[in-house]
Amino acid sequence: MKKNMVYFVLYIVLISELLMVIVERDDLLDQEEAIRDKMLATIAESYKKPVLLNIPEVKSDYSIKSKNQEPKKVVMTPIGLVSDKEKANIHYSIVVDPKSKTVPLGWPKTGITDETKNDKYFIDKNSDGSAVFNALLTRPGKYTFVAQFHVKRELPDYLPDFLRKELKEMVGDNLEAVSPKVKFTINAKRLGGVKKKEVEFSF
C-alpha cells in the first residue's frame, strides 16, 4: 500500500512538472508571437510613411555660353527608401510647370524620364537611388520644372516567406509609392550680354 502511495505521489509530481513545462512553453510562444507582431507592425509602419524627393537647389542660375556649353545639373535625392533593390527600382520624371510661361527650346511635350533618350535634357540615375537632371539650355529665360519619382517597394529578404506574406498584407497598397511633386527653377542668362551704360558725372 505504501509502495503504491509513493508511485501515486511521484505520478502527481510528474504531472505537475509536465503541466508547468506546458504553461511555460505557451507563455514563451505568446511572447514570441507578441514580439513577431510588434516587429511586423513596426516594419509595416515604415512602409506606410511617405517617400519624399529632396532637391537642395530649388532656385539656381545658369550661364549660356556660345561654345563648349556644359549642361546645368540639378541633384535629386529620394528620402524614405530602405533597400538597395528599392533604390535600383526608382524612376524619375520631370515636366515643365504648367503655370510656367516659358518652355525650354527643344523640350519634349510629355516631359522626360530617367529612361528618355534626349541629347539636351536627360536624367542620370545613380546606384544609390539619387539622380542628376541635365539641361542644356540655349535660350535665356526663367524655367520652372516639376519633378517626382515612383518606386515599387521591396520587402526585406531576411524574413521567411510566411512572414513576408503577412507583412505584404499589412503594407497593402503602400508597396507602390509616389513622391510628392517638387518644383525647381533655373534662371538662364546669356553670358556676355548687353551691359548697362555707365553714368558719367562731371563736377
Secondary structure, DSSP 8 states (H G I E B T S, - for coil): -HHHHHHHHHHHHHHHHHHHHHHHHHHHHHHHHHHHHHHHHHHHHHHHS--EEE-S-SEEEEEE-SSS---EEEEEEEES--SHHHHHH-EEEEEE-TT-S---TT--TT-EETT---SSEEEEE-TTS-EEEEE---S-EEEEEEEEEEEE----TTS-HHHHHHHHHHHGGGGEEE---EEEEEEEEETT-----------
